[in-house]
Amino acid sequence: MTRDELIDRTKRLIAESEGLLGAPSLDALQAWLRRSDELLATAWGSMDRYHLAWLMVGKPKGTVRGRPMTPDEEAAYVREVAGQKTSALRMSLDAVERQGMPFRGETGGIGPGGESRESGDQPAIPGPSRGRFDLPSEADDLAERVRLAREEAARHVAHDVPRAPRPARMQR
């Protein structure tokens, strides 16, 4: 899945949630939850109970147990669960769209530094290398700093060699 596809599908699911909030239906909620679960699992991996509990998805405060829900209770349940899951979708959208985070199911598109993830057919960007969001890349500077740190470490190869014998009473 490309970044643009994930963004588009997430935005569509968020828009669908507004319909659920306006006209709540338990059947529509269940279908929408399946689609949103599939999308999030493709992008980020499946969520275990811990993740879902942390996101508070599907854990409404006033869950009815042991009897069928009244229409008002069902509508409140649908609205609450849809609102919780929509929050999770918005976090996912923010991570991909604004923060530029890589995701598990990512294929194709432009990755950090402007390189293509698919075919390498993107033209080279002249000038200093640019990273995500067209910010200057620190890759060249980082490589130089790593080289200098390795040179400095090489000067201290014998640094951890004992300089004097340890007295017997200090050895354990």
C-alpha positions in Angstrom: 0.0 0.0 0.0 1.4 3.4 -0.9 1.3 6.4 1.5 -1.3 8.1 -0.7 -3.5 5.1 -0.6 -3.3 4.8 3.2 -4.1 8.6 3.6 -7.0 8.4 1.2 -8.5 5.2 2.7 -8.1 6.6 6.2 -9.8 9.9 5.3 -12.7 7.9 3.7 -13.2 5.9 6.9 -13.1 9.0 9.0 -15.8 10.5 6.7 -17.9 7.4 7.0 -17.7 7.6 10.8 -19.5 11.0 10.6 -22.3 9.1 8.9 -22.4 6.6 11.8 -22.5 9.4 14.3 -25.4 11.0 12.4 -27.4 7.8 11.8 -26.1 5.1 14.3 -26.6 1.5 13.3 -25.0 -1.5 15.0 -24.7 -3.4 11.7 -23.1 -0.5 9.9 -20.7 0.0 12.9 -19.6 -3.6 12.7 -18.9 -3.4 8.9 -17.1 -0.1 9.4 -15.0 -1.6 12.3 -14.0 -4.5 10.1 -12.8 -2.2 7.3 -11.0 0.1 9.7 -9.4 -2.9 11.5 -8.1 -4.3 8.2 -6.7 -0.9 7.2 -4.9 -0.4 10.5 -3.6 -4.0 10.6 -2.2 -3.6 7.0 -0.5 -0.3 7.9 0.7 -0.9 11.5 0.2 -4.6 12.3 -2.6 -6.2 14.2 -3.4 -4.8 17.6 -3.6 -7.0 20.6 -5.9 -6.5 23.6 -3.4 -4.2 25.3 -3.3 -1.8 22.3 -7.1 -1.7 22.0 -7.5 -1.2 25.8 -5.0 1.6 25.6 -6.9 3.3 22.8 -10.1 2.6 24.6 -11.7 1.2 21.4 -14.8 -0.8 22.0 -14.9 -0.3 25.7 -17.8 2.1 26.2 -18.5 3.2 29.7 -22.1 2.1 30.0 -22.1 -1.3 28.2 -25.4 -3.2 28.5 -25.0 -6.8 29.6 -27.5 -9.6 29.8 -30.3 -8.0 27.7 -30.9 -6.5 24.3 -30.1 -2.8 24.1 -32.8 -0.3 23.6 -32.6 1.8 20.4 -31.3 4.7 22.5 -28.7 2.6 24.2 -27.6 1.1 20.8 -27.3 4.6 19.3 -25.2 5.7 22.2 -23.0 2.6 22.0 -22.5 3.1 18.2 -21.6 6.8 18.7 -19.1 6.1 21.5 -17.3 3.2 19.7 -17.2 5.0 16.4 -15.9 8.1 18.1 -13.1 6.1 19.8 -12.1 4.3 16.7 -12.2 7.6 14.7 -9.7 9.0 17.2 -7.4 6.0 16.4 -7.8 6.6 12.7 -7.0 10.3 13.1 -3.8 9.4 15.0 -2.8 7.1 12.2 -3.5 9.8 9.6 -1.5 12.3 11.6 1.4 9.9 11.8 1.5 9.2 8.1 0.4 12.5 6.6 1.9 15.2 8.9 4.7 13.3 10.7 5.8 11.2 7.7 6.2 8.1 9.8 7.0 4.9 7.9 4.4 2.2 8.2 4.5 -1.6 8.0 2.5 -2.1 4.8 4.3 0.7 2.9 5.1 0.1 -0.7 6.2 2.6 -3.4 6.1 6.3 -3.0 8.9 8.6 -1.9 10.8 7.8 1.3 13.1 9.8 3.5 15.8 11.7 1.5 13.6 11.8 -1.6 14.5 8.3 -2.9 11.9 6.2 -4.6 10.9 3.0 -2.8 9.8 1.2 -5.9 11.8 1.7 -9.0 14.5 4.4 -8.6 13.1 6.2 -11.6 12.8 9.5 -9.7 15.0 12.2 -11.0 17.9 13.3 -8.8 17.2 16.4 -6.8 20.1 18.9 -7.5 21.8 20.7 -4.6 22.1 19.5 -1.0 20.2 16.3 -0.2 16.7 17.0 1.1 14.8 14.8 3.6 11.2 14.3 4.3 9.1 17.6 4.1 11.9 19.1 2.0 14.1 19.7 5.0 17.9 19.5 4.7 19.1 16.0 5.3 21.6 15.4 8.1 22.9 12.2 6.5 26.1 13.8 5.2 26.8 15.5 8.5 26.0 12.4 10.4 28.4 10.3 8.4 31.2 12.8 9.0 30.5 12.8 12.7 30.5 9.0 12.9 33.8 8.9 11.0 35.4 11.4 13.4 34.0 9.5 16.5 35.5 6.3 15.1 38.9 8.0 14.6 38.8 9.3 18.1 37.9 5.9 19.5 40.8 4.3 17.6 43.2 6.5 19.4 42.0 5.0 22.7 42.3 1.3 21.8 44.4 0.5 24.9 42.2 2.7 27.1 40.7 -0.3 29.0 43.9 -2.2 29.4 44.9 -2.4 33.1 47.8 0.0 33.8 49.0 -1.6 37.0 48.5 -5.0 38.6 45.6 -5.1 41.0 46.4 -5.9 44.5 45.3 -9.4 45.6 43.0 -7.9 48.3 41.0 -6.0 45.6 40.4 -9.0 43.4 37.2 -10.8 44.0 
